[in-house]
Amino acid sequence: MSQADIPVCAGYDPAPRPPKRAAPRQACDTHAHVFGPVERYAYSPRRGYTPPDALLAAYQHLHAVLGIERAVLTQPSVYGIDNQAILDVVATDPQRYRAVVAVGRDVTDAELKAFARAGATGIRINLVDRGGMPFDRWSDFEAVAKRIADLGWHVEFLVHVHAFEDLVPKLTRLPVDSVIGHMGYMPTREGLANPAWRRFVDHVAGGRCWVKLTGPYRITGATETPYADVVPFARALVAARPDRILWGTDWPHPAAKIAMPNDTELFDALIDWVPDVSQRHAILVDNPARLYGF
């Protein structure tokens, strides 16, 4: 694909509204990206999309409206293994921000330790929208997973849990905890009875796997909010292991294939997904504090 053929994403909604209920103190957005400015942070020529700028000031405005105090910046595929954009954000407020970085199989131990000092707490493996991301074989990744175990890190996966062969056995063999984004990234049309989905939920219940309640617009069959078909999937994950569930905005929604959602609508959806106040507090505050070391 030539640079001219790379699709350009729609921009985020810049006008979040006050939510139905403000976030509790020390609430954490565990999944977001920053993009640009492009003249400072160059995109990978292997990327699958080109996002418009989504800068820190706009992200901080969103959090001010929602009442979010902490955040985890997750390396997007468009930057490949150049993590400078998210690490520069973390450097602005190391008490408030963490990073999940992308590395290649040749990353050195010294580089991993430097990432840890800069606020990284895990690595991201993108098995779906790979763009400029590394690792052609699972075995290459497993070798790196062994090396990050001593750092207390985890591995975050972008993966379709219903379509990746032998996913659960592979996750079980890892020497570190795993984090699965976007509720497993399975279209709701596959149904709660999908055998691979059930195996995934059972694995989550085992306690070494965390799941992010993010990106409902990625899995819904609807064309705009509210995404009623997502509710039973979110509730099934929470019921399986509420102390291993996380929440995030997925801002600025670079993969939204349907109408761009307003972030307040996405945040308010958590009330429907998790009616229990104490469980919502755990998902927004306690669980991310444990995983990311806040």
Secondary structure, 3 states (H helix, E strand, C coil): CCHHHCCECCCCCCCCCCCCCCCCCCCEEEEECCECCCCCCCCCCCCCCECCCECHHHHHHHHHHHCCCEEEEECCHHHCCCCHHHHHHHHHCCCCEEEEECCCCCCCHHHHHHHHHCCEEEEEEECCCCCCCCCCCHHHHHHHHHHHHHHCCEEEEECCCCCCCCHHHHHHHCCCCEEECHHHCCCHHHCCCCHHHHHHHHHHHCCCEEEEECCHHHCCCCCCCCCHHHHHHHHHHHHHCHHHEEECCCECCCCCCCCCCCHHHHHHHHHHHCCCHHHHHHHHHHHHHHHHCC
